[in-house]
Amino acid sequence: MWVRTHGSCMAAGHALTRRRTESSDSPPSPEALLDLLGDAYTRRVFEAVSERPRGGRAVADVAGVSRATAYRRLNDLEDAGLVTSEHRLDPDGHHRDQYVAVAEHLSVSLDGGSIDATLEADR
């Protein structure tokens, strides 16, 4: 779980097991989370991987978006710590990424002019 309150943040609970990038070393701000989830395409992509782990093509099909849009949104969700990806070896020998939702709960509160958000992640 990532906790962000009044501008400070700390990791608590389960650690995220995902590919790390420079931009994903710290949790996103509450504003960034709200902006990310405010996009209808991003929400549909997240819902697709929340139902069950899926590859990028399957995410695009289920979410009703282009592959390029699906991969862009998956990368954004991964950078924010809401989704993780794992490399899978298919029986045909190809390597594919499998995307899994790790965020289970997002709580947002408005208090005294500040926005606080708590994100609970499974992994």
N, C-alpha and C positions, 0 to 999 in steps of 0.2 A: 504494500500500500504506500502510495506517496501522499504525504500530507503537506498542504501549503496553507499557511495561515498568516495573514497580515504581512506578506512579503517574505517570510522565512519558510524554508522547506526542510523536510527531513524524510529519510526513508524509514518505514516501519513495516512490520509484518513480513509478508513474503517478498523475496527478491525477484526481480524480473529476470527471466532467462530468455534473452533475446539478443540479436546482433546489436552491438553497441556502435553508435556513430558519435562523432564529436558533439553533435547537437542533441543527442539523446542521453547524455550523462546526467542531466538533472531533469527533474520533473517540469512539465510545462506549467506556465502560469494559469491561474483560473481563467483569465481573459482568453488565452490561447486555446484552452480546452473548449470554452464556449464558442469561440469562433470556428474551431474545427468541427464541432458537432452541430453547429448552426447550418452547415451545408447539407442539403438534402442528399446529394450523391454520396457524401462521406457517411452519412447515417445509414444509407442503404447498403453500402459496402460493409460497414461494421456489423449490421444486422445479419448479413450473409455469413460472416465468419463467426458470429455469435451462435448461430444455429448449430454449426459443426465446422470443424477444420476443412478448409477448401484450398485448392490451387487457384492461381490468379484467373485462369480462363473460366473456371466454375464460378468464381466470385462475380466476374463480369456478367455471365449469363444470368445468375440468380438475381443480381442487383439491377439488371436491365441497363447497364452502362457499357461503354466501349472498353476494350482491354486497356487502352492507354489511361482512361479515367480510373479504372479499377486499380491499376498498378500505382498511379499517382496517389490515390487516396489511401491505399494500403501502406505506402511508404510514409505518408503523413501520420497515419494512425500508429505505425510502428515507431516513428520518431517520438511520438507523444507517449509511448508506453502502453497503448491500449491494445495493441496487437503484437504478436511475435511471429517469426517465421522460422521454419526448420527445413533444411534440405532433405529431400527424400529421393531415394533411388528407385525408379520405376522398373518393373520387370523387363521393359525394353532397353534398359541401360541408361536412359536419360535421367539427368538430375533435375528435380523440380522443387520449387519452394511450396511449402504447405503453410497457410496462414491460420493462426489460432487467436481468438480473442482472449485476452488475459484480464481485461477490466471487467469486474463484476458489479461494481457499484460506484456511482459518482454522485456525491452530495454537494450541493451548492447552497451557501447561505449568504444573505445580504445583511450586514450589520454595521450600522453607523457610517454608511458611505463606502465601506470596503466590501470586496467580494472574496469570500473564502471558499475553497473547494477541497474536498477529500476524495481521492481516487483509490479504490481498493482493487488490487490486482491479485489474480489467482496464482501467478507464477513469479 
